[in-house]
Amino acid sequence: MCGTSTGGGEGRPAEEIHTAAKDNLRLRANTKPVARHGRIRAVTFDLWNTIYSADDGSLDPVRPRRREAMRSLLVLHGVTPSEDELRQAYGASFDAYLAAWQAGRHYGAREQVLFFLQWFGIDQSTADEKAILQTAREIEDAGLAAQLKPLPGVRETVEKLASTGYKLGVISDTSLTPGRVLRIFLENDGLLPCFSALSFSDEIGYPKPDPRIFLLTLDTLGAAPHEALHIGDTPRTDIAGAKALGMVAVRCAAVMDQCEPPEADFVIRDHRELMALLDRLD
């Protein structure tokens, strides 16, 4: 079953989750050979639906906190929305995020706050700037309530790759949950020390497939594109961005199988397939 990604892990509709079979790992390559000129030295990972799932209900505790933060800001400015009005605005803000993400623009907590003000007819020029900043921070920090757990095989694979000598990085689009919050999850799960480079779109300034976010990461890792492999779930951003630079592009179908183009060099459903894939490429 094919699904469609909605970017940086915020408010995605639920999709059928494909659980990787531990005892029947499958590796699928397309019919074209992978153009490569050197041994793979670096592996970069997307975060949402690659390291952590965004579609398993783990973000359910987050959204009510964000709506309540927005309600408090609106009340401060003389607007008391009903729950239905708040949900409608929240849904519309998600559509605005999708449009920005697909256009290659970052859309974070501040952008959502400004969207809500406009939606409810509040002039930004007269709004309390301190309250705007505080609300944006509350929306970001609400992400800490997420019940994220690494996908099956992530922890052991990342640790094995790092101990084997591969340089590892994260290249992730973000929206309402910024890089500073995502680092906390990686640290709590013992994964942070394994990564030598962390590139989040809210910090870098541009999302995938912009080549700069890939190249900055590879520069930090000390690897050229032809010496690197990128794994992610979204063809439009992860696969297109990696292939445009000559990286080996691996699509992760552990959560959902997104079949739209461009086609990845390889598709995996469990991270434990990565070691066999790297052995195959050597």
Secondary structure, DSSP 8 states (H G I E B T S, - for coil): -B----SSSSS----------TTS--EEE-SS-----S---EEEE-SBTTTB-SSSSTTTTHHHHHHHHHHHHHHHTT----HHHHHHHHHHHHHHHHHHHHTT----HHHHHHHHHHHTT--GGGS-HHHHHHHHHHHHHGGGG----B-TTHHHHHHHHHHHT-EEEEEE--SSS-HHHHHHHHHHTT-GGG-SEEEEHHHHS--TT-HHHHHHHHHHHT--GGGEEEEES-IIIIIHHHHHHT-EEEEE-SS-B---SS--SEEESSGGGHHHHHHHH-
